[in-house]
Every structure is written in C-alpha cells, then in structure tokens.
C-alpha cells in the first residue's frame, strides 16, 4: 500500500480506548498475511498431507488482512483475538508443512511464510498491548 493511502488510513485507524495504530507494524502484518496466503494457496495444490491446513491458513490470513483494512467496528479485544487465531492457524500450517519441507521446496517456503506471518502478528499484538 502506498504511503499516501497509509497516511489517510492512519487518521481513521483508531479503536475505542486506543490511539491510532502503528501503521508500519500494521502494513508489515498485512504484507506478511498476504505473502502467507499466497504461499499457502500454492502449497495447497501440492497434494501433500498439509493441503487442508494450507487452505485454512490462507483463508485465515486473508480474513486477518481484510479486518485490518477496515478497523472501524473492531475493538482491541476482537483484534487481539483475531491475531491469536491467525498465529494459531499459521503455527498449525507451519508444523504440517515442516513435515514435508525436506521433500518439497514449496512446503518449506510455505512454512517460512507462516513463521513470518506469526512474527508480524505478534509484533502488532505486542504494540497494541502497549497502547492499551
């Protein structure tokens, strides 16, 4: 997302009881969710045992990203729960894909994307907790 769009969004990105979100952390989290969604989608086509986990993780990452794009109507508690759910789904997918990482570069890439997404979600959640 370009900086002008992020600047405009930052003015509207406050939740009840919290100041405006850290837009750089939010952008990093959205980018990580997007990358994870794409990697999981590709991995789900490999017909490995991890396919269902990859499809579910792709859906969760997409939902997390869409939620961050329209913060209005979201409370800090709901957002943190969504971040927790996204991290849990990424953990499950990463664990499944790591079982095949030595046989499939796609699974290895997917597991790495899941880890990056978990890290970005945790950074955003930590920042939110400090603002609360």
ABEGO torsion letter per residue (X at the ends): XBAAAAAAAAAABBBBGBBBBBAAAAAAAAAAAAAAAAAAAAAAAAGBAAAAAAAAAAAAAAAAAAAAABABGBBAAAAAAAAAAAAAAAAAAAAAAAAAAAABAAAAAAAAAAAAAAAAAAAAAAAAAAAX
